[in-house]
Amino acid sequence: MTPANRKVASDLEGFFAREEPRIRRELDEFLRIPSVSARSEHNKDTERCAEWLAKQLVQIGMKATIHPTAGHPIVVAEWRDAGPDAPTILVYGHYDVQPVEPLELWTSPPFEPTVRDGKLFARGSVDDKGQLYIHVKAAEALLKQRGRLPMNLVILAEGEEEVGSDNLAGFVEKNAKMLAADAVVISDSSMFAPGQPSILSSLRGLAYFQIDVVGPAQDLHSGSYGGAVVNPAMALARILSTMHDAKGRITIKGFYDKVRKWEKRSRDAIKKLPFKDRTFLHETGATALGGEDGFGTLERIWMRPTCEVNGLLSGYTGEGAKTVLPSKAMAKVSCRLVPDQDPQQIAKLFTAHVKRVAPKGVKVSVQYIHGGKPWRAELDGPLYDAARLALRAAFGKEPVIVGEGGSIPVVGDFTRVLETPVLLMGFGLPGENAHAPDEWISLENFSKGLRAVATLYEELGGGRREAGG
């Protein structure tokens, strides 16, 4: 077959048609494990999830090892029987999930997978257990139908992606020889629209902070002390109000110094995508869109950096009234970064800005919690050609090139340490509530994703040693 009319191989199609009910049952088991990496009460669950995944990888014929870290364990599975002359593909994913709160906003229990309207609802269904399991089962299909994989395969699954991957970079550096590959493949992102397969070309980085403002030694009566003692909540509000100007630009000195300009052809390609602001607005439930002047919505999400308040805490927030002048105030703030911004440098600039604008009468501190570097790919070479073919074979449509506003810190680590190209080929959809109540994955996308990944493995295995180009 020529690439233009390539279809999913009949034996693989038969395997998936026959085995998909079992695969779905296994995915439900995976999703029932509450592997919330941010909560210490779920540490045992996260460990159990790593063990469950390792067992599944062994059952399909791979050698799996659980590597302890200072945090949650890392699972590495290997199949290397294709030989030294065959390419090696490294697949990355994560088995940890976000917290489920607010629990009352879930239509069904977050760790009891439920199908509604062709969507599988559960925490982790799309981010990232469902997408990671697509790769596990694609490998199983080839091993069961062909008795072997067409290339050497390494699967790395971490348990700390949702809390900043603090131990992963060191693990990759220490085990660079074991993880050496001709290409890295990641499915932890979304397609542009239903039925429209996509290849991700860029990720924003992240710098995450906590600002603490401390005033009096304890909460005070607002009548007896208000107007004479500086209010930490008001001081924090003043600090946050200085982060942007009236045109939506970030006012932190030096913040834009390293921002790389995008080529005109990239901006023109974004404008040609079938995107409508009113549809995006409807998906969010917001009443209006905003952001930096001079850029469209997709450009703001994919190409421009941000500074956003993620959480606020101060004073009395219960029912009714309690007239206090709070002793403390706290804000969580994240900056999404674009090439070539560096999170460590942004942390210095952010801290200096907060210190400069902080009012007298309160003690202000800034904690840099974690960060990750932005990433951008050059989409040329056999790796991306194979991805285009595989997606076209499974979805019957030519993939589009898209960006992503979120962060996957390990992408930069793979690029830096392993010096290998990275392919981001995700099967989520806009509005999938990845970090919110009622997270879901499209069952159609899960099904076609199985076929796309199996075909990708075929194509990469049939290519040259230098699969990444």
Secondary structure, DSSP 4 states (H G I P E B T S, - for coil): --GGG----HHHHHHHHHHHHHHHHHHHHHHHS--BTT-GGGHHHHHHHHHHHHHHHHHTT-EEEEE--SSS-EEEEEE-TT-TTS-EEEEEEE--B----SGGG-SS-TTS-EEETTEEESTTTTTTHHHHHHHHHHHHHHHHHHSS-SSEEEEEEES-GGGT-TTHHHHHHHTHHHH--SEEEE--SB-SBTTB-EEEEEE-EEEEEEEEEE-SSS-EEHHHHBTTB--HHHHHHHHHHTSB-TTS-B-STTTTTTPPPPPHHHHHHHHHSS--HHHHHHHHT-S----STT--HHHHHHTS---EEEEEEES--SSS---EE-SEEEEEEEEEE-TT--HHHHHHHHHHHHHHHPPTTSEEEEEEEEEE--EE----SHHHHHHHHHHHHHHSS--EEEEESS--HHHHHIIIII---EEE---B-TT--TTSSS-EEEHHHHHHHHHHHHHHHHHHHHS-S-TT-
